Amino acid sequence: AARARDGADLLVGVLEPAQAPVRRRVLRRWLLDAGIGDLTDGHLRSVDALVGRWRGQGGVFLPGGVEAYRSRDKLALNFRQSTTGGG
């Protein structure tokens, strides 16, 4: 897990050769450390697909308005501001 870290991002090249259950444990810890809770197995499998089955697809939307996405050889998180009415 520590070798996969690159600041706040994860290096895909380190994760990719690992078995899927190991990757998902690393991804779960990464997401929890980033403050993302209420994760489901579906969330983890979708983020894992950005590593193991990436074909240029877009990001994965997670609880709290966070998007996990792949940019070349890294996984990163985009913390979107939630918007409420008003103006």
N, C-alpha and C positions, 0 to 999 in steps of 0.2 A: 504494500500500500504506500509506504513512504517513497519508494522509487518512482511510483506513478505520479506523485505530486510535482507540480511545477507552479509554485505560488498557489493561487486559488484554483488553478486548472489541473486537469489530469492528462497525462500523456497516453494517447491511444496505443502507441507502439509497445508500451510496457504492459498494458491491460490485455491487448488482443490475443497474445498466445496463452493466456491463463484460461483455465476451464471456466465455463459460464457461472457456476455457483461461487467461485472465488471472485470473479469480476463483480458479481452482484453484491457480494459482501463489501468489497472495496467501494463500489458506487454508493451503497446505502450509508456507509460511514462518512463518505464525502458529502453527501446530501444532508445528513443529520448534523455534521459539523458546520455546515453552511446555514443551519437554522431552519431547514425544511422538515416539517413534521407531517404526520398523517400520510405517510408513504404507503402505498399498496404494492403488492407483488406486480400488478400491472404497470405501475409507475417504473419500478426497477427494471422490469423486462423491456419496457420501451426505451429507457435510457441505455440499457445494455445493447439494444439493437443499434444504437449510434456507434457502438464499438464493433460488435461482431457481424452485423448485417447492414453496414452503412452503404447506401447507394446514392448519397446526395440529398437524402430526405431532410425535411425541416426539423426544427427542434421539437422537444417534448415539453408540454406544459404541465407544471407540477403545482401542488397546493401552495397557496400564498402568492399566486401570480408570478411564479418563477419559471423561467424557461431554461432547460438544459439543451445545449446545442453543440454540434461538432463544427469546428473550424479547422480544416486540414487535419493536423495531427494532434489536436487537443480537444478535450471536452471542457466546456465553460458554462457558466451560469449567468443569466441575465435577470436581474431583479427589477422587474417592472413595477412602476408606481401604480397602485390601484387608484382609479379615478372615481369620484362620486359626483353626483349632479352638482349643479351650481354654475356660476360662470361669471 
